[in-house]
Amino acid sequence: QHCNEWQNKFTQLLYRMATEKLDELTDFLQSSCKKLSRPPETLEDLGESLTLLDDLKTNMKEIQGRFPPLYEQFNILRKYDVEVNDKVLEKLDALSPEWHSFDNCITESEIMLKKYKEKFKTELLASAEEYKKSVAALLEEFLSKGPFYSERDVPSAIEIIEGIRASSKVLKKQEETIRKGLGIFKIDQPVNKDVVELDSSLNSLQSIWEINKQWMDLYNSWKLGKFQDLVTGDMELQAQQILKTIVKVCREVKNKKWEVAETVRGRVDQFKRTMPLIQDLKNPALRERHWVQLKRDVNKEFEHDDDEFTLEKI
């Protein structure tokens, strides 16, 4: 009796395992064939299908090797007179034709994917050429419309830079898609140097205009304030920091000959060179007779203690 119980439990377990493996193998063959047979609509679809095809071709022996153990399990069930569901038997009988259908699917899909591969390759190479033209057009726009002259106001200059930068980002996304697609065909596409150079130029140009705004904001806050209230030590320190920054940027773009760069540097440098005079005028040792002499020398009347005596007036 114990032997019969053990045999029943064993055969039921074997039946469940064999049925599950049969379902898994059948679903695997059908789903793989369905995926491979679907014409790719995008490069990503093509890449996935080619990868799947390579994997299946590489593992054909391993897949086929799953059949004998499965047949053996059902033979054991027959040996012990285990009743097998009719639908399960139908699926088992259909397994061999399913394999042949799968094998044919591999062959037909390989032919189909080869055609699509050529189609996508042709389209991709054409896109690469159009991309180069778009890069050239954006460079031309930058050179013709870029804010290289100081006569432009800061907001409009930044707006132009951001507009070109947005177009550059779109092109970089296109380049990434093209490079990824060409990778499917083992074609190396180096990063476009013109786009890299454009991004560098945009960053430098934006830095110059931001420095210009920073300087003008500072200078405007100083020039309208009462002269006697100016803190020349802070002014000199801030002017020196800005001058150091703009000199560094100008050095990086010296071959580009951007007028705005030299103009901004000139403004800060000129102010820096007038600082000794400003500091002298702020000297506590300066007496009324000195101011009288100064007015006589410049032939100009002014009240140095007045609220309207500002840096701008000087």
LINCOR-V845313 format. One record per pair of residues at least 6 apart in sequence whose C-alpha atoms are under 8 Angstrom apart, sorted by the first residue. I is the first residue (numbers start at 1). J is the second residue. D is the distance in Angstrom with one decimal. If there is no record, write none. Layout:
i = [I	I]
j = [J	J]
d = [D	D]
This chain:
i = [11	11	11	14	14	15	15	15	15	18	18	18	19	21	22	22	22	26	26	26	29	29	29	30	30	33	33	33	35	36	36	36	36	36	36	37	37	39	39	39	40	40	40	43	43	44	46	46	46	47	49	50	53	53	57	77	121	121	124	124	124	127	128	128	131	131	131	134	135	135	135	138	138	138	139	139	142	145	146	146	146	147	147	147	147	148	148	148	148	148	149	149	149	150	150	150	150	154	154	154	154	157	158	158	161	161	161	165	165	168	168	172	175	179	179	179	182	182	204	204	207	208	208	208	208	208	211	211	212	215	215	215	222	222	223	223	223	223	224	224	224	225	225	226	226	226	226	226	226	227	227	227	227	227	228	228	232	232	232	236	236	239	239	239	240	242	243	243	243	246	246	246	247	250	250	250	291	295	295	302	303]
j = [77	80	82	73	77	73	74	77	84	70	73	74	88	70	70	91	92	91	95	98	98	99	102	98	102	102	105	106	49	49	52	53	105	106	109	105	109	112	113	116	46	49	116	120	181	181	113	116	117	184	113	113	106	110	106	83	182	185	178	181	182	178	175	178	171	174	175	171	171	194	195	164	167	168	194	198	164	160	157	160	161	157	160	161	205	205	258	259	260	261	258	259	260	259	260	263	264	209	210	212	213	209	206	209	202	205	206	199	202	195	199	195	191	188	189	190	188	189	249	253	249	246	249	260	261	264	242	246	264	239	242	268	230	311	310	311	312	313	310	311	312	310	311	306	307	308	309	310	311	304	307	309	310	311	282	305	275	278	279	272	275	268	271	272	272	268	265	268	269	261	264	265	265	261	262	265	304	301	302	309	309]
d = [6.6	7.7	7.2	7.1	7.7	7.9	7.7	7.0	8.0	6.4	6.3	6.9	7.1	7.3	7.1	7.8	7.1	8.0	7.0	7.5	7.3	7.3	6.1	7.8	7.4	6.1	6.0	7.4	7.3	6.0	7.5	7.2	7.6	7.6	5.9	7.1	5.8	7.8	7.7	8.0	5.2	7.5	7.5	7.0	6.2	7.8	7.5	7.8	7.3	6.4	7.8	7.3	7.2	7.3	7.7	7.9	7.5	7.4	6.7	7.2	7.3	7.5	7.9	6.6	7.3	7.4	7.4	7.7	7.2	7.4	7.0	7.5	7.6	7.7	7.9	7.2	7.0	7.8	7.8	6.8	7.1	5.4	7.2	7.6	8.0	7.8	5.3	6.0	5.5	7.9	6.9	5.2	4.7	6.7	4.4	6.8	7.8	6.3	7.8	7.9	6.7	7.4	6.6	7.3	6.4	7.9	6.9	7.2	7.1	7.1	7.5	7.7	7.9	7.3	5.6	8.0	6.8	7.2	6.7	7.5	7.7	6.9	7.2	7.6	6.2	7.7	7.2	7.0	6.0	8.0	7.3	7.5	7.2	6.8	6.0	4.5	4.6	8.0	5.8	6.6	6.4	5.8	7.1	7.9	5.4	6.5	6.1	5.0	7.5	7.9	7.8	5.9	4.6	5.7	7.1	7.2	7.8	7.5	6.3	7.0	6.8	6.7	7.8	6.5	7.2	7.5	6.6	6.0	6.7	7.7	7.6	6.0	6.7	6.0	7.2	7.9	7.9	5.9	7.4	7.5	6.6]
